[in-house]
């Protein structure tokens, strides 16, 4: 039986997962599509990641960053491989904070990346909770299976 405290924790983790996954997906989907299929969008990311942020291989770095946001967002949103998805988001948001937003207005962009980093950190340390696919798919086998296996 699930206690009220555990149920509350699971509802909070579900809320964090849905919000973070949704925000990462919506923030990255059009960018990934743009990088792949629109020359104007590619030029924007080359300028931003290359000239402004001084990354080597700016288009590759932009695609990796936006791809990590998209992949992590989808995994977190559906609660499947939540910790690896949260790790992708946490790393990307930490890099974004340190390279693009450090010294900027913390009420706008910097505040978002720090908040997303912290939400991802919660999921990375706590997992997805019971209202996700992770516990259904990756539940540890019962001890009776281990006992039967060791007896044979």
Secondary structure, DSSP 8 states (H G I E B T S, - for coil): ---HHHHHHHHHHHHHHHHHHHHHHHHHHHHHHHHHH-HHHHHHHHIIIIIIT--SSHHHHHHHHHHHHHHHHHHHHHTSSHHHHHHHHHHHHHHHIIIIITTS-TTTHHHHHHHHHHHHHHHHHH-S-SSSHHHHHH----HHHHHHHHH-
